[in-house]
Amino acid sequence: MQAVILAGGKGTRLKPYTTVLPKPLMPIGDYPILEVLLRQLKYFGVTDITMAVGHLKELIQAFFSDGSNWDLNIKYSFENKPLGTAAPLKLISELDDDFLVMNGDVLTDLDFKEFFEYHKSSGALCSIAMYKKPVKIDLGVLDVDNKNKLIGYTEKPTLNYNVSMGVYAFSKKVIEYIPNDQYFDFPELMLKLMEMGQNVQCYPFNGYWLDIGRPDDYDIAIEQFNNNIDKFIRN
């Protein structure tokens, strides 16, 4: 299996931590978060990895080098300017017919092999790992009719949303839908694929997932990792 890891962002929501370290090198336990991800990918059968890097790319390259320390083959794809999440795929010349793509800062116990097989068996151009995220609303929520008459009142409800985990599987044909040398994100790509009538599948996942995007999330990730190391580091 082949995986592309998006590791080029500036991690602005995690400042000041990411002023000196790229977000994928932020430590949780004894490992950078990206090393945890690499170890998981190796366990589930990934052999070849391309890291799409930009911000502080030299530090990422210095740490992971060619991947031989993890028995992986790691290559690097460089952004000369910010390209978003989808456009970096256009710069990678050697892609398998189907491949994984993920953010370099997710903490999860997703079975990447099972997800990849789901994608291939579905015949989809793209598959998105999907997580049901509860969102607590710390206010009273009002339901009104078209004349602004109150018809319902719910105090501090918890709403559940199906969200993208930042983990994808793609057919190489998806590259045809990504513009050249232009900032282009995954939401734009998904909307374009749907507009063109392409098959985009969602893979429901009920295990653990956390996007390490904010300081509060980072603190939670450290606690969860330290309390459940065997869940995230498999040998």
N, C-alpha and C positions, 0 to 999 in steps of 0.2 A: 504493500500500500504506500501511497505517496500523500504527504500532507504539506500544505502551505500555511505558514504561521505569520499572521499580520503583527509585526513588532515595530512599526514605524511611527506610531503616534507619540505625541508630546506628553500625554498624561497630565493635562492641565488641571484636572479635577483633583489630582493627588499632590499638587504642590503644597509645601515646599519639598517634599520627598523627591519628586521627579526633576528637581532642578539639577541635581548631580547624577542621578541614576535614571536610566530608561525604565518605564514601568515594568516591563517583563523581568527585570533584574531585581525588583523589590523582593526582599527575603520574607518567606514564611517558614517558620521553623528553621531548619539548617539549610534550606534550599531557596534559590530564587524561584519565583512562581513559574517561570518558563521552564526551568529544569524539571519541576514536578510534572509539567505537561509533557515534556520530552520522554520522561521515564514511562508515563502512562501510554503514550503512543507506541513506544518500543514494545511494551508488554502486549499490546493488542495487535501487533504485527506490522506496524509502519517501519519501513526501512530507509526511505528517502524523504528528506525534508528540505523545503526551500523557505528561508526566512525573508520576508519582505521588510526591509529595514530602512530607516531614515534618521530620525532624531537619535543622537548619541550612538550611532550604529557601530562605531569603533569599539565601544565597550561590550556590546553584544557579540561582535566577532571575536574579540579577545577572549571572552569567557567560553564560548562554545566552539570556536575554531571550526574544524571540519567534522565534528561530531564523533570522532573515533573514541573518545572517552566513554561514550554511551553506546558504542557499537552501532552508530547511525551515520548515514551519509548526509551531511548538511551543506547546502549551498546558500548563497545570498543573492537577493535581488534588490537593487538600490533605487531609491526614489531621489531624483534631483530636486523635486518640489513636492509638496503635499498632494497626494492623489486620491485621498479618501480610502474607503475600504475595498471597493470592487476593482477600481482601475489598476491597482498593482498587479492583478492577475494577467493583464495584457502584456506586461513586461517579461513574463516568465516563458522562456522558449520551449522548455522540455516539460510537458505536462502529460500525465497518463490519460487514457480515455476517460477515467473517472478518478477523482481525487478529493481529499478532505481539505477544508479551509477552516481556520479558526483564529480567534483573537488570542494574543499571547499572554492574557492576564485573567483567564477564567479558572476557577477552582471547581472541579466537578468529579464525580465518580462514574461518568458516562462510559458505557462499553462502546468504544469507538469502532470496533470491528462489527458489532451487531448493527450499529447505526449505518455503517458503510454498506453492509449487505442489504439492509432495508432499502437504501437508496438504489442500489443496482437492480434489485428485484422489482422495484416500482416502475422502472423505465423513465423516471423523471429527469428533467434537465437539471433540476436543483432540488435538494432536500434540506430542510431546516430543522435542527434540533430544537424542540419546543418544550417550554417549562411553564407550569401554571403558577403564576406569581401572585400571592395575596398582597393587596395594597390597603393599608389602614387609612381611612379618612377620618382625621381628628376633628371633624365638624359635623353639625347636623345637616343632613342632605335633604333638600326640599324637592318634592315632585309637584309640579303645577300644571294646570290645563292651559289651553290657548288663550284664556282670559286672565291668567295669572292667579287663579283661585287655587289654594293649597288643597291637594288631593292625597298627599302622603308625606310623612316625616319619618326619617330614619336617623337615629342618633349614632354617630361615629361608626358607620358600617365598615366592614371589610369586603372589598371587591376583589374578584379573581380575574386575572387577565392571562391569556396565552401569550408568552413573550419569546422572542428569539434568544437562544443561549449564546449567540455569537459563534456557533459551530455549524458548519455547512458541509454538504457533499455536492459536488458538481460533475456534470458531464463536460468534457472539454469543448463541446459545441457552444457552451455558454459564452465563450470568448467572443463569438460573433456579435453579441449584443452589447459589448462594452466599447465605448468610443475610444479613439486614440488620443493619448496625451491630454486628457481632460479629467478634472476632478469628478469622481463618480462613486457614489456610495451604494451599499447593498440595498437599502430601501428603494432607491431609484431603479436598480437592476431588477428587483422583484416586481415592481410595478410595470416595468417594461415587458418582462416575461409574461405576466398575466395579460397585459394588453395585446400581446402577440399570440395569445392562446396556448402558451407553453405549459407543460405539466410541472407544477411546483408542489412538492409534497412536504408535509410537516410530520415530524417524528416525535410523538409524545414521550416525555421522560419524567419519571417520578422519583428519581434519586436525589442526590445533592448537587446543587449548582449555585454559584455566586459569582457575579461580575464584580471584580475588584476595581471599582471606579472612583470611590470616594474614601476619605479617611475612615469613616465609620465602617464601611465595607471591608477595608483592609484590616482593621482591628478584629472584626468578626472572622475573617479568613484565617488569621493567625491562631485565634482560639480554636476554631473548628479543626484546623490542620493538626495542631498539637494534641488535641483530644482524640483524633481519629486517623493517626498516621497510616495505619495499615489499610485504611479505605482508599487513601490517595497514592501511596507509594507501594507498588506491587512488584514482587520479585518472581 
